[in-house]
Amino acid sequence: MFTVRPLKPTFKSYLPPLQTDVKKSLHPPVKKLEATLLPGEIVVNEVNFVRKCIGAEKSHDDLWGKLICTNFKVSFVTHEALAQPRFQVSNRLLGEHDIPLACVDQVVTVNDAKGKKKVLGSNQKLKFNPSELILYCKDFRIVRFSFDEAGPEGAKKVCLAIAHYSRPADPQLLFGFELIGTRYLGSSEDGLNGARPAGGSQTPLFACSSDWDREIKRTGAAEWRVCSVNQGYGVSPSLPEFFVVPASLADQDLRQYAEAFSGQRLPVWCWNHPNGSALTRMAAITDPLQQKRLDQRICNAIIKSHPQRGDVHKADLDKNLPSLQQVNNSLVRLRHICVIDPFEETEEKWLSSVENSQWLDYVRTFLKHSCDVVYILEGLNASVILQEEEGRDLSCVVSSLVQIMVDPHFRSLSGFQSLVQKEWVMAGHRFLDRCNHLKKSDKEESPLFLLFLDCVWQLMNQYPSAFEFTETYLALLSDSMWVPVFSTFLFNGPKHHADTMHDFLEDKKITLGEGEELCLPPVWDWSQQLSVTDQALFNNPIYVGKAAPYAHNGAVKSFRRTKHKTWSSTLRGAPPSQTGWSSTLRGTPPALARNGLQGSQGTLPRRNSLAAQLKSDLFPVRDVPESPSERFARDWFSGPADPQGLLLPQLLPSHLALWRLYFLRWVPEAVIPRGGPVTAVHAVSQLAHEIETLQSQLRRYKGPTPGSTPRASPAGGPPGTPHAEPSRMFFKAGSLYEPSPPPEFLSSSFPFTPVGNLCRPNLRGTPISKLLNGAKTWLSTETLAGETA
Amino acid sequence: MEKHPAGPDGPKKAGDPRRPSVRAPGEALDSPAGSHVEWCKQLIAATISTQISDPALSKDSDGAALDDPEKFQVQVQLKDVALVTGESVQLRAQDVMYICPFSGLVTGMLTLTDYKLYFNSLEREPPFFLDVNLGAISRLETINVQSHGEDSRGLELVCKDMRSLRFAYKKEADQPELVDLLARYAFPLCKGLALFAFQYQEDFPVNGWTVYDPVMEYKRQGLPNESWALSRVNSSYQLCDTYPSLLVVPTCIPEDDLRRVAAFRAKHRIPVLSWIHPESQATIVRCGQPLVGPHDRRCKEDERLLQTVMDANAQSHKLLIFDARQSSVADTNKAKDGGYESESFYPNVELSFLEIPNIHVMRESLRKLKEVVYPTIDEASWHSSVHQTHWLEYIRLLLTGAVRIADRLESGKTSVVVHCSDGWDRTPQLTALAMLMLDSYYRTLQGFQVLVEKEWISFGHQFTARVGHGDEDHASSERSPLFVQFIDCVWQMTRQFPAAFEFNELFLVSVLDHLYSCLFGTFLCSSEREKGAQELQSKTKSLWSYINSQPEEFTNPFFVDQEHHVLYPLASSRHLELWTGYYARWNPRMRPQMPVQQSLKELLGLKLELQRKVEALQKEASLCDRASPPPHQGAAPLRTAPTCT
């Protein structure tokens, strides 16, 4: 399939090249350096005696090795180990120094002597011999290789190959297809990393009607139905085959209406509030003649589906939110101040630069808008239509944020994953274009998904015990966008996915047998990328969740169907489960789950009388009168927050912080050695692990006596799970009752490391590099696992 | 124990509020300290939550009360304030309006005591309550409140703790003027009265005055040793009246020489040891600037003293002098008889300026900061507004300087001399921070108290002048928030190393609140000599008595003791944050919704309960004589025993 390329894969290059002109003493003995290849991965070009810059110019810490470009990644293979400590969570698909081609944003070649520099694109020529290669990556890394001892021709070839292969002409050329193709054709017997192709994930993908049915049941959306009118994508090319519509709309009507909508995207249901209000999204109506009539019909149908016939409100996202281009430009600016501009120069005016990037502004705008929608659903008991021209960009962010704020199910790991599946992947977000995987047009590129993750992080930052997962999870999820083997981030919608798959099978002349299926795995198959030990990095030790009213854990429970008045009290007052809190690790009793402030507890009952309060007026203390939704939020904030209830973010600019782990993790100067929030996580994890251990001890004592006490639900598992349960904690308590100090390898970048990344001149000699030199070496997760076991 | 007044079911004490009587004997508090903790907690969050409470709501529930003053008064009377021992009510005024910047007008009762001003109102649900330490008041101003009625008077309390409170009230004939009374108790020193700390009569189970014993502290550091001696040359403050009586100086320097050095150093503050590295013997030495003057005066004894300091550390043949000032300022000082050590007269000495601006710049910066955070957060351009105050920039300078000092000691094994002009402002900021980085003892609850007592109080930081206790001269150019800056730096460090400090944010906020409160004697004087002369130890209580009576309130549940571990905070703008939990805490919208520490305390409680259960079962099991060994080491002694309710 790569025959289009001018470069032929050469197997000669496996052998160490004859380099007579190289002084032997400079290099370690030439051992055979080979790339570790995945099934279907081939070496395109490689060059030996390359120096990976670790510190700065001509540093002693630099590594010598071979730079290889394959059809999947840029690989650097070396026999040397880093002199500096390093803890980098290892991706099973990638080696320590590897970068997937899809992650490469810009390929820059430099010739120092001639003072030349060129940004390489696809199929380009390079008129000078590069002395240096700098790769700017989409995940904010910057990696530098030096060719001063490498063969000039080989170096040039590798640079050109990287530039070329990082811009595939067709989605089929993304490595994931090569991988499954090879697998299918029998060259590798088992799935990747032992995982079955498509199996192993508990996350509902919402590709079949039963997933939607379950979601309807869970949220108690009785007046809504799954419709299969788009099966085979006959109606809309960007909607999923199954989606949910008001029960009062017949398939025939839908077929008829579809034509009037942009992209034939009919209004679809996202989620139901427990009070019966529905969250829906809809594309613009393109036919002006039909606009009014159609609008009316849709609204009527939605009203009909509301148990109290609640009103419908429209939220015009295009009008109220920044455009895709604005969001993209903002990230470009942020990238500049975070990783490209010299560190010291940006120090002085850091705060102003952050403000100028507008990134936090946009984060705030999206959160604010989502809060307004929450207010309509919760405070006004009305349904909401998120309206957007195409209905597959901004509305993905808003609808998922709304659901995370209101429904604690989506704050669990599997709930969150199903949300991304439901509101992004199946809703037809153009991941391929927005990620710009093919690097065809920069105009379409927009980091909306990253913006969404940042918004989630802000919520997480304000409500640390409300989420089952950690910020590390969010960062790793975001990085997975640039590993092009997962179906999740490679397509512009479900139909595009299906079509590409179909074309691929045809091109490859693969005929699938009955019941046979060939598909790319979703990213939710985490064991493809991470070891079981490392997946424990996802778990938030202070999550308060499973004892919640609508815990899901395996068994899907339905929402408690409540009339609108009791909603707040059910959630914020005493949850029905009154199991002794002493027996559940992460289920704290309601009284204690509150922040325990005296003055605020008395405010609880007031929440029920929300409507009454909204009527009354405020003293005019501000020039701008408070909007009802601000009023609603302010009222909510006057009481304690329940991590399993509604969560509203605080939205003053002073409340929003830069997501340092994500944006600064590769910046060596910005690392706090042995510090950062992770040291707190470390301490709590140990505590949580001790509690797990104690609980299992208790069970062992209580176990043999039948009917002694109802067995406590262990952390993270449904009652009655087998005794020996692996700890959910990444950090484990050393010896019982003795908390250990944070290990040397912890830093504010953990589990990532800037060592070997983003090396700019002038780094050496800073206090940081000195500090890093002093500590012990941690090479991989496996070392750690062995140590803690 | 008395409940917090703001609590929804707070005590409903009857009694005539008009009578400015002292508290009835029966009202003695079982655990006064406990109520103070509540008060502190409230400072962090709960006051704020009441401020946000909805004024309109009351119209629905007891709207009649507003129209019927009598009925309203009855309600207000039910709500009384909790006084500390020794505190007495001086004035009560009904129908005072508090002009809340966050939720509008609220009418209620104002109570003035000799320690605090209280305001409470039952107009709102939950009842509105706020109080101000009179010591925190920087200035009193009358404001125009004509809009609230003809004979209304307005009063603004501008506070040192970043808030400004505005009240409107009607003058009643039979009552003394509120402003006069307030001024009398807020600025007692100007009216010939004593500070409230001298009336405060609380009995604490522990005595905080004993926390710091210089001999013990130097012994902990391994002093005296062969190079360094504990000297009594200043035993009655004859050498330097702002230094403590016990000084650590090189063994081989005769007292006469020290006197000559004293004459050569600003305010006679000679170079003395503050801290010694347990392994390398490198030291932190502090002093005032040398009085070099425009003609490059020299002092042989001073040169010899610094040479001896260098020689005392065998690991290095250099001595580093960190002058905290901006080099230009140091030059100006030189022209005015001050100056800095010349590298040509002091061999092997390396001098660096840390370029930290003076106290006036810092005062101005905090003033600007107040404009940004109080009463409302500048929404449109928050980051650039904060940037323009330069507050964080100065925090960065301080931390950078301290990191440099710590790094030279730890990695360079070189002794360091630190001074500014007089050696009592920027010097303690830097030495105390460096010591906090180098010595894990100072990161414990007790150790931090020792650090403050030693580097700040005993070495003569001018608390009286910098804070202006009981003084109405709010415009004094001697005032400056240097200690606040120091605590801010400590807070920044706790943010970067959440598991490295035994104390929590509440502790830091409490320390700052009592810096101003004048409730405790701890921060009242400017030197050890003054402190002795005023008999603070016998006549007032120590803040540490109060803190150490309930250490669990002030401990950080994340804390993991890391002995001998040096902390290097990252003094980068990227990691420094504005401490909104202190500066912007009066804004109800800044209240944290879900403090992590609470969840953690719950986890700790849960762990203890489980441990108890496991132990009980193990006992049971061994009684049943199952003959099987108990699983694991479940009965190991508990290391931490925080109580959790």
Interface residues (C-beta under 8 A of the other chain):
Chain A: F343 T346 E347 E348 K349 W350 L351 S352 V354 E355 L360 Q462 Y463 P464 S465 A466 I542 V544 W581 S582 L585 T588 L592 A593 N595 G596 L597 Q598 G599 S600 Q601 G602 T603 R606 A612 Q613 S616 D617 L618 F619 P620 V621 R634 D635 F637 S638 P640 A641 P643 Q650 L652 P653 S654 H655 A657 L658 R660 L664 V667 E669 A670 V671 I672 P673 R674 G675 G676 P677 T679 A680 H682 A683 V684 L687 A688 E690 I691 T693 L694 Q695 Q697 L698 R700 Y701 K702 S735 L736 Y737 E738 P739 S740 P741 P742 S748 P767 K770 L771 G774
Chain B: K3 H4 A6 G7 P8 D9 E38 K41 Q42 A45 A46 T47 S49 T50 I52 S53 D54 P55 A56 L57 K59 D60 C100 P101 F102 S103 G104 L105 E125 P126 F129 V373 I377 D378 E379 S381 W382 H383 S384 V386 H387 L392 E393 R396 V403 D407 S411 Q496 F497 P498 A499 A500 F558 F559 V560 D561 Q562 H565 L567 Y568 P569 L570 S572 S573 R574 H575 E577 L578 T580 A584 P588 R589 M590 R591 P592 Q593 M594 P595 V596 Q598 S599 L600 E602 L603 L604 L606 K607 E609 L610 Q611 K613 V614 L617 Q618 A621 P631 H632 Q633 G634 A636 P637 L638 R639 T640
